[in-house]
Each structure stands twice: as C-alpha cells, then as structure tokens.
Amino acid sequence: MTTEQELQSLFNKLDGDQDGKVSINDLFLSPGLSALISAETNTTSPQELLVQYDSDKDGSITFEELKKAVEKAKNLN
C-alpha cells in the first residue's frame, strides 16, 4: 500500500520529460519502478496497465489514471 504523496513521487520519477504523462517507454526505461507500479495496480505488465487504465487512449498514463488504478486495486492509503 502507498499514500497519495508516495504515488505522486513515484509518478514524477517515471515522468522523465515532466509532461504530466507516463508513456510505455517511460515504464520500460525504469523496470524497477515499473514493477512497483504493476504491484500497486495488480497488473502484470506496462501494456496491461495501459490497456486497462488509459481512459483517454492516448498511449500514456496520467497521475489521475494511475491513482484510479491503485485505488481500484485497494492499495492507496
């Protein structure tokens, strides 16, 4: 389980270009952080995370989309 602040910090680390979105490339470039995201969202891969939670289908995950995924997995304090 993680707090919203911890999740925001993790998101910021993954968002290398600071555009407010985490792309599939960002996830693959940070395998350790990607594994943590997968654990917190109960997904098995970055692709599965995008398929399930990329609500606007732009090929990336915003903080709000990530937060919803973690909440759905019941891993947000």
C-alpha positions as CSV (number, residue, x, y, z in Angstrom):
1,M,0.0,0.0,0.0
2,T,1.1,3.5,-0.7
3,T,0.0,7.0,0.1
4,E,-1.1,9.5,-2.5
5,Q,2.1,11.5,-1.8
6,E,4.3,8.4,-2.3
7,L,2.4,7.6,-5.5
8,Q,2.9,11.2,-6.8
9,S,6.6,10.9,-6.1
10,L,6.8,7.6,-8.0
11,F,4.9,9.1,-10.9
12,N,7.2,12.1,-11.0
13,K,10.2,9.8,-11.2
14,L,8.7,7.9,-14.0
15,D,7.7,11.0,-15.9
16,G,11.2,11.8,-17.2
17,D,10.2,14.6,-19.6
18,Q,7.8,16.1,-17.0
19,D,4.9,16.3,-19.4
20,G,2.4,15.0,-16.9
21,K,2.1,11.6,-18.5
22,V,4.0,8.3,-18.2
23,S,4.4,6.6,-21.6
24,I,5.1,3.0,-22.3
25,N,8.7,4.0,-23.0
26,D,9.0,5.7,-19.6
27,L,7.8,2.4,-18.0
28,F,10.2,0.3,-19.9
29,L,13.1,2.6,-19.2
30,S,12.5,2.2,-15.4
31,P,12.0,-1.5,-14.9
32,G,12.2,-1.3,-11.1
33,L,9.7,1.5,-10.8
34,S,7.5,-0.2,-13.4
35,A,7.5,-3.4,-11.3
36,L,6.4,-1.3,-8.3
37,I,3.6,0.2,-10.3
38,S,2.5,-3.2,-11.5
39,A,2.4,-4.5,-7.9
40,E,0.4,-1.5,-6.7
41,T,-2.1,-1.7,-9.6
42,N,-2.3,-5.6,-9.7
43,T,-1.3,-5.6,-13.4
44,T,1.3,-7.9,-14.8
45,S,2.9,-5.5,-17.4
46,P,3.1,-1.9,-18.6
47,Q,1.0,-3.0,-21.6
48,E,-1.8,-4.3,-19.3
49,L,-1.7,-1.1,-17.3
50,L,-2.2,0.9,-20.4
51,V,-5.0,-1.3,-21.8
52,Q,-6.9,-1.2,-18.5
53,Y,-6.4,2.3,-17.3
54,D,-5.5,4.6,-20.2
55,S,-9.0,6.1,-20.2
56,D,-8.4,8.6,-23.0
57,K,-6.4,6.1,-25.1
58,D,-3.5,8.4,-25.8
59,G,-0.9,5.7,-25.1
60,S,0.2,7.1,-21.7
61,I,-1.0,7.2,-18.1
62,T,-1.7,10.5,-16.2
63,F,-1.4,10.7,-12.5
64,E,-5.2,10.6,-12.1
65,E,-5.4,7.4,-14.3
66,L,-2.6,5.9,-12.2
67,K,-4.4,6.9,-9.0
68,K,-7.6,5.3,-10.1
69,A,-5.7,2.1,-10.9
70,V,-4.2,2.0,-7.5
71,E,-7.5,2.8,-5.8
72,K,-9.2,0.0,-7.7
73,A,-6.5,-2.4,-6.5
74,K,-7.3,-1.2,-3.0
75,N,-3.6,-0.2,-2.5
76,L,-4.0,3.5,-1.7
77,N,-3.9,4.8,1.8
